[in-house]
């Protein structure tokens, strides 16, 4: 199994960033029902005002190839489109769960 972890730093006012993060979270949490290779999805919105990253997601798939299937799936592409105009930085780590 593979864990796909992505953190996002959004742009805009605090209120704009929070609104975008909430919409993005809802779209991401709907993905396991739409993408067969996606075993689970967890999404967290940062609550610590001392930190500057806004949102993190953890997805679990069976193989590294499934990460690409997930990334290219139309439902994921649509969810990612919700970040348009607000996506600042992105960091990603994919690793095998042993």
C-alpha positions in Angstrom: 0.0 0.0 0.0 1.1 3.6 -0.7 0.4 6.7 1.4 0.1 9.9 -0.7 0.4 12.9 1.6 0.0 16.5 0.2 0.1 19.8 2.1 -1.2 23.1 0.6 -0.5 26.7 1.4 -3.3 28.8 0.0 -3.3 32.4 -1.0 -5.9 35.1 -0.2 -7.4 36.5 3.0 -7.9 34.3 6.0 -11.6 34.1 5.1 -10.9 33.3 1.5 -8.4 30.6 2.3 -10.8 29.0 4.8 -13.7 29.0 2.4 -11.5 27.4 -0.4 -10.1 24.8 2.1 -13.6 23.8 3.3 -14.8 23.4 -0.3 -11.7 21.5 -1.3 -12.0 19.2 1.8 -15.6 18.3 0.9 -14.7 17.5 -2.7 -11.7 15.4 -1.6 -13.7 13.4 1.0 -16.2 12.4 -1.8 -13.4 10.9 -3.9 -13.2 7.4 -2.4 -16.8 6.7 -3.7 -15.8 7.9 -7.2 -12.3 6.5 -7.7 -11.9 2.8 -7.4 -8.2 2.7 -6.6 -8.6 5.1 -3.7 -8.8 3.1 -0.5 -9.2 6.0 1.9 -8.9 9.8 2.1 -8.3 11.9 5.2 -8.3 15.7 5.0 -7.3 18.2 7.7 -7.6 22.0 7.8 -5.0 23.7 9.9 -6.4 25.1 13.2 -3.1 26.5 14.5 -2.7 30.2 13.7 1.0 30.0 14.4 1.5 27.7 11.3 1.3 28.9 7.7 0.1 25.7 5.8 -3.6 25.5 5.3 -4.6 21.9 4.5 -3.2 18.4 4.3 -4.6 15.3 2.7 -3.6 11.7 3.2 -4.8 9.2 0.5 -4.1 5.5 0.5 -3.9 3.4 -2.6 -2.5 0.0 -3.4 0.4 0.8 -5.7 2.5 3.8 -6.9 0.8 3.3 -10.3 -2.5 3.9 -8.5 -1.3 7.3 -7.4 -1.1 8.4 -11.1 -4.6 6.8 -11.8 -6.0 8.9 -8.9 -4.2 12.1 -9.9 -5.6 11.9 -13.5 -9.1 10.8 -12.6 -11.7 13.5 -13.7 -13.2 13.7 -10.2 -9.8 14.5 -8.7 -9.0 17.0 -11.5 -12.3 18.7 -10.7 -11.6 18.8 -7.0 -8.1 20.3 -7.7 -9.8 22.9 -9.8 -11.4 24.4 -6.7 -7.9 25.7 -5.8 -7.7 27.9 -8.9 -6.5 31.3 -8.0 -5.7 30.3 -4.4 -3.0 27.6 -4.7 0.3 28.9 -3.3 2.7 26.2 -2.3 2.3 22.4 -2.5 4.4 19.7 -0.9 4.0 16.0 -1.5 5.4 12.7 -0.2 4.4 9.2 -1.5 5.7 6.2 0.4 5.1 2.5 0.7 3.4 1.3 3.9 5.2 -1.8 5.1 
